[in-house]
Amino acid sequence: MLSISNLNFYFGSRALYEGANLHIKPKAKIGLIGANGTGKSTLLRLISGEYTPDGGNISKSGDCTIGFLNQDLLSYQTDDSILEVAMQAFGRQLELQKEIDQVLYKMETNYEDKDVDLLAKLQEEFERLDGYTIQSKTEEILEGLGFNTDDLNRPLRLFSGGWRMRVMLAKLLLQKPSLLLLDEPTNHLDLPSIEWVENYIHDYEGAIVVVSHDRYFLDRTIDHIAEVSGAKITLYPGNYSYYTEEKSLRNEIQKGAFENQQAQIRQTERFIERFKAKASKSRQVQSRVKALEKIDIIDDVIDEKAKVNFKFNFGTEPGRFILFLEDISKAYGEKVILKKTSATINRGDKIALIGANGKGKSTLLRVISGTEQIEGERRTGHNVIESFFAQHQLESLNVENTLIDELKATGTTKTEMELRSVLGCFLFSGEEVFKKIKVLSGGEKSRVALAKVLISEANFLLLDEPTNHLDMQSVNILIQALQQYEGTYVVVSHDRYFISNIANKIWYIEDHEIKEYPGSFDEYETWMASRPTNQSTAKAVVAKPKPELAPVEHKPVNQNTAKAIEKLENQIMELEQEIEQIENEMASVAADSKFDELKALESKRHAVQVKLEETTAEWELLIG
């Protein structure tokens, strides 16, 4: 259907593609992956004809139609309703409807046989093109993408960029091109909409090329992976999970071939060096020199699974509870978000806040941070130091700062070498740390902003969609960083792979209340699939053993109870410090072989430990 042969494309002096090849067959579903900056979005623009290759050829069959969803569509605005915008996909049907209306209007005052014939002809074509069903089809897709029925007649300009992107996606899906190009289609979708799109793409009759960093999405929608690396395109059969296995196997083979070739080169170079001065060996030496010049060098394998090691420094250890929300209510006019709901965040909680857009996830995150006006009571625990990451904070980066200076501006106590190490973990190496913020891409700015949050020495993090604009390698780095983080955090994200790796609790908003599932995201999905009211969700979940866990109902905490909890937490911290001090004394006397003193200290430590366990049990009973 479409063939890319010996493609060359240059961005300035840098080759994005050089001799690249890719063949797209009818009904193929291809996931296009690669690090940020390798040219994935550029390839889609080359295929769509928006860009012209510097060399090579992109050819398509005569019946190939192309539809392209790209991030530029975010800026599109109009006073037309979203239903009208999406229905623009049916250009011919709308044109026929207009002509039919004109003929009918004319026939009301001037009835002629030729008009009857024209009307019959127009209506026949209109029916053949399913013109009578285009509105119902449009409504079905828009509602599948998360719009309420009441939204359909509202002007497009009233919606945010993410919702406008959904309208553009709906229009594209209704056009049903034979080749569908999707650039990060899940970036602005919530979980229910992502699952709806997965099912739609799975059954789509045309070919699809999709750029996405959502591994779960790729696993459930595509049958080939096209990897962009080193200005080339390598095609792998299977979904993303199969690609990772196959890539690992290919890397192992390539690594072996590289090492064998390097050993052969070193051996040849030693022979040349040893015998280059001997006339009797000149012929063999020259033969080996020519062989080296002709050798096709095998590249070493680049390790893309970067292992990172963050050292988080907390200047202050928080108490046992981080935050109390009691009888919280929040509404915008008549739109109720939260109503008389309560929740508690304990030290060490790793919470993923998930759910459909419009349910109030970002509002709840602002409530937690204390930046949203509410009815009810919000109380923070002892020694809680908070840091907040959201996409709009990218704009607060000082564009004239270098990367290293931007991190220094946080007031961190880390040395420049330590800061360079942190930036290295976020894929900024060598002289790149002296680049100015203003020259960075959106994804690179996100990595800098995340690095600032992680070195802030905060013991409570709030992260709003932190994986947006990050490639897979950067998402993997963030996962590792959060897995090593010993503090507490709440994360809003629609990236299922991400939250399945970083969350030990799931929060969601249902019936205007905060609900908690006390387990991992995979366990939560299985539990949701088992609920009789969630049959549509069940289709998207692989069957797993049903977990024994069930959602936690948060209990309101009155003022007296809160004071008692805080008092107990202070006692627990003092007892823990006392045990640490006793253990340090025990280590000292043990080194001096003072066994009588050691025995007395052991007895004292045991008594304090018993007291600690009793106090902790009392605290757990109160927070119940």
Secondary structure as GFF3:
##gff-version 3
##sequence-region A 1 624
A	DSSP	beta_strand	2	11	.	.	.	ID=ss1
A	DSSP	beta_strand	14	24	.	.	.	ID=ss2
A	DSSP	beta_strand	29	33	.	.	.	ID=ss3
A	DSSP	alpha_helix	40	48	.	.	.	ID=ss4
A	DSSP	beta_strand	55	60	.	.	.	ID=ss5
A	DSSP	beta_strand	66	69	.	.	.	ID=ss6
A	DSSP	three_ten_helix	71	75	.	.	.	ID=ss7
A	DSSP	alpha_helix	82	87	.	.	.	ID=ss8
A	DSSP	alpha_helix	91	107	.	.	.	ID=ss9
A	DSSP	alpha_helix	113	128	.	.	.	ID=ss10
A	DSSP	three_ten_helix	131	133	.	.	.	ID=ss11
A	DSSP	alpha_helix	134	144	.	.	.	ID=ss12
A	DSSP	three_ten_helix	149	151	.	.	.	ID=ss13
A	DSSP	three_ten_helix	156	158	.	.	.	ID=ss14
A	DSSP	alpha_helix	161	175	.	.	.	ID=ss15
A	DSSP	beta_strand	179	183	.	.	.	ID=ss16
A	DSSP	alpha_helix	191	202	.	.	.	ID=ss17
A	DSSP	beta_strand	207	211	.	.	.	ID=ss18
A	DSSP	alpha_helix	215	221	.	.	.	ID=ss19
A	DSSP	beta_strand	224	229	.	.	.	ID=ss20
A	DSSP	beta_strand	232	237	.	.	.	ID=ss21
A	DSSP	alpha_helix	240	275	.	.	.	ID=ss22
A	DSSP	three_ten_helix	279	281	.	.	.	ID=ss23
A	DSSP	alpha_helix	282	294	.	.	.	ID=ss24
A	DSSP	beta_strand	321	332	.	.	.	ID=ss25
A	DSSP	beta_strand	335	346	.	.	.	ID=ss26
A	DSSP	beta_strand	350	354	.	.	.	ID=ss27
A	DSSP	alpha_helix	361	369	.	.	.	ID=ss28
A	DSSP	beta_strand	375	380	.	.	.	ID=ss29
A	DSSP	beta_strand	386	389	.	.	.	ID=ss30
A	DSSP	three_ten_helix	391	396	.	.	.	ID=ss31
A	DSSP	alpha_helix	403	408	.	.	.	ID=ss32
A	DSSP	alpha_helix	416	425	.	.	.	ID=ss33
A	DSSP	three_ten_helix	430	434	.	.	.	ID=ss34
A	DSSP	three_ten_helix	437	439	.	.	.	ID=ss35
A	DSSP	alpha_helix	442	454	.	.	.	ID=ss36
A	DSSP	beta_strand	460	464	.	.	.	ID=ss37
A	DSSP	alpha_helix	472	484	.	.	.	ID=ss38
A	DSSP	beta_strand	488	492	.	.	.	ID=ss39
A	DSSP	alpha_helix	496	502	.	.	.	ID=ss40
A	DSSP	beta_strand	505	510	.	.	.	ID=ss41
A	DSSP	beta_strand	513	517	.	.	.	ID=ss42
A	DSSP	alpha_helix	521	530	.	.	.	ID=ss43
A	DSSP	alpha_helix	535	538	.	.	.	ID=ss44
A	DSSP	alpha_helix	559	591	.	.	.	ID=ss45
A	DSSP	alpha_helix	595	623	.	.	.	ID=ss46
###
